[in-house]
Amino acid sequence: MKNFFITFLILMIVWILLNNTFQPDILIVGAVIALFLSMFLCKRCELFTDMNFTPKGIIYTIIFLGVFMVDLIKSNLDVTRRVLNPALPIKPGIVEVKTKLKSKFARMLLANSITLTPGTLTVDVKDDSFFIHWIDVKDEDVKVASKEIVEKFEKYLEVIYG
Amino acid sequence: MELLGAIITLMGSFVLLVASIGLIRMPDVYNRLQVGTKATTLGTILSLIGLVFLMPGWWGKLILLIFFVMMTNPVSSHVLARASYFIKIPFTDRTVVDKLKVSTKAQKVEYEEK
């Protein structure tokens, strides 16, 4: 039920943004289509089951987005610095990190965030370990790498997806 | 307003320029993907934000575009990196460690399940 409702809401928001209007006839068409789509597509999906819709969860979602945007900009400055430096200061390697997150959706978000943050790229995910291509390996140890790469996002995602 | 939009779009194109230089300079597939993903994401986002200032009527669609780029760009580069790892595209000589190779968990072939 929760999944159904959230799918409906997302489809509706997409529809409104695409049309860029609040005319009642367009809204009604969108609502009917979104209702049918979410009914057919979301009979068994469990994407949002673990999500917490408490005020705390929502506040943490916003903070997470902020942290994410700051990191995206930082990662670009980092990439720019590496690319334009004549010596090409890279020290690449694949490291393993562990995550405590259980929810599938949270893990997807975590892997996406890792890919977009400074010098890291998720190569593979096996159970609770992520294999990450790191452009500048500081430490090969699982614990240290986890602390360096994963923790800053994990603490928010843990609250959002209980 | 128009000037602000133009400046932001210009910043976006600078980031994209850095990405293309990086594609040439980086030594192997994985490093190229690193540069490609990050810089193209921010470059596209900045260009689209600049476009929001230039064409205020399009803001809804452009925000949707930004959202989709942010969600799908890392996924595609992850899949590319994974595929190139499993067809054994070589690393550069400067690679210091490869944990995926020594991990026994990763060596199990998972396609047999189906």
Interface residues (C-beta under 8 A of the other chain):
Chain A: V14 I16 L17 L18 N19 N20 L72 I73 S75 N76 V79 T80 R82 V83 L84 L88 I90 K91 P92 G93 I94 V95 E96 A111 N112 T115 L116 G119 T120 L121 T122 V123 D124 K126 D127 S129 F131 H133 I135 V137 E140
Chain B: V15 V18 A19 I21 G22 R25 M26 P27 D28 Y30 N31 L33 Q34 V35 T37 K38 A39 T41 L42 I45 G57 W58 W59 G60 K61 I63 L64 M70 M71 N73 P74 V75 S77 H78 A81 R82 Y85 F91 T92 R94 T95 V96 V97 D98 K99 L100 K101 S103 K105 A106
